[in-house]
Amino acid sequence: MSIGITVIIVAIVLAGLVMLGIVAFNSLRTLDVKAQEALGGIDVQLTRRADLVPNLVNTVKGYAAHEKSVFEEVTAARAGVAHAAASSSVDEKAQAQGRLDRAIANVLAVAENYPDLKASTNFLQLQEQLADTENQLAFARQYYNDAAASLNQRVVTIPWTFFTGIAGVHKRPFYQAPEGQQAPPQVQF
């Protein structure tokens, strides 16, 4: 074989490796961006739910002003959600969601003691919006977990695993509700 043919073969192999590297890099970065975007979707729904809670609390407060500790816990839980939304930690987001779930459940438990409140149009509308938000939050969690699964599968398989360091991409944790918080708070009366 002549030196010219060898150079051409080496050039083709090198060009193929460079192309594989580009494809791998772009593929891994794209999947990572999708997972990050999906995590942002969870933040949007958690924030939306946290924003609905003050209206719910104010509606219930009118009937149950003496339940001060319940309302203080809601305020603290909302602050936790805002802090978790600024964080990129999946666990922190799940913990904040769990705390807000418990606070909402407590507000709804207080509301059960007031039949006039349960019949109020404002309360029923808030309850419906909260239920809708819970459904959207469940979808956002599933979307994130699907995006994380796609990324994680790619990160651990050959040849993609060789490019994870170059792309700055690593496995992402799945979004799991804290123990005892796998179901959303009940919002139906």
Secondary structure, 3 states (H helix, E strand, C coil): CCHHHHHHHHHHHHHHHHHHHHHHHHHHHHHHHHHHHHHHHHHHHHHHHHHHHHHHHHHHHCCCCCCHHHHHHHHHHHHHHHHHHHCCCHHHHHHHHHHHHHHHHHHHHHHCCCHHHHHCHHHHHHHHHHHHHHHHHHHHHHHHHHHHHHHHHHHCCCCHHHHHHHHCCCCCCCCCCCCCCCCCCCCCC
